[in-house]
């Protein structure tokens, strides 16, 4: 019954149960049919700010896949995939991790399902409480650096094909900080994984002290393979968050590929007064729609601008930054707006 037409909650639930029989290389999975509003967030999950999605009790029913990937003997990569049971919009959205990760990003999973998309997330191969998990474990460092995100994307695509009977129409990766670095590394190392990448405040060299092997995303970036596939990359960085590395990264791209080529698939937005990944600014508008909120348009959301660029070919220009009455809540009233122009190598627009 895997891959049948999901026309009702009953048939979707049956397909979810059948998904447990799916065989994936070096992977073990369990499945759970989650009724509407029934998911309960595990206790003590880290949460950074009020913009994080927490309305799990409003979610439509979804199929929850939990799995462990072991590509090499010392790997233990936990991941989850949430698949809307009805009215899937055809999109797949991969979530990244902050810091050294070590946990599943349930907020991004919920955000994806609310939007009608499939969501995936991984702990990158270790747990929050593991002390010095990298000591003597080079393969776990490789998992954290890049392999876990890639493996999760590949397994998720196979699960999508099995559950819906068709592939995703478009795949996106959206994250910030170390997650922004993960997105950049995906574009560099695995250009076929995602069609669009939203990389916020990328920590380009984060984790380089763990081993000589992790790839610094800031070293000689060559994204020609990502561009050839039609990939699109949007980077945003707060003006109060030491954006020099992002400006330098963009400059290196231009030096390697040429300005005209880079303009065809990359945008960089430096948001004045924005802090790390968002917020800050006092009374100044710094919200540029980096999260998937319903009913936002490409003019007010870098996330929607990325989707529009990938799906319609319309390249983003200025993004309208907004100051809401309640920070991080686009459903509250608008206090002030201002346009944020793309960064131009050699000068601002």
JOBEL-V771675 format. One record per run of one state. SS is the DSSP state (H for helix, E for strand, L for the rest). FROM is the first residue (numbers start at 1). TO is the last residue. If there is no record, write none. Layout:
SS:FROM:TO
SS:FROM:TO
This chain:
L:1:8
H:9:21
L:22:23
E:24:24
L:25:26
E:27:34
L:35:55
H:56:58
L:59:61
E:62:69
L:70:76
E:77:84
L:85:90
E:91:95
L:96:105
H:106:114
L:115:117
E:118:122
L:123:137
H:138:164
L:165:169
E:170:176
L:177:177
H:178:189
L:190:195
E:196:200
L:201:207
H:208:210
L:211:223
H:224:228
L:229:231
E:232:238
L:239:243
H:244:257
L:258:258
H:259:263
L:264:265
E:266:271
L:272:273
E:274:274
L:275:279
E:280:280
L:281:286
E:287:287
L:288:301
H:302:312
L:313:318
E:319:324
L:325:333
E:334:340
L:341:349
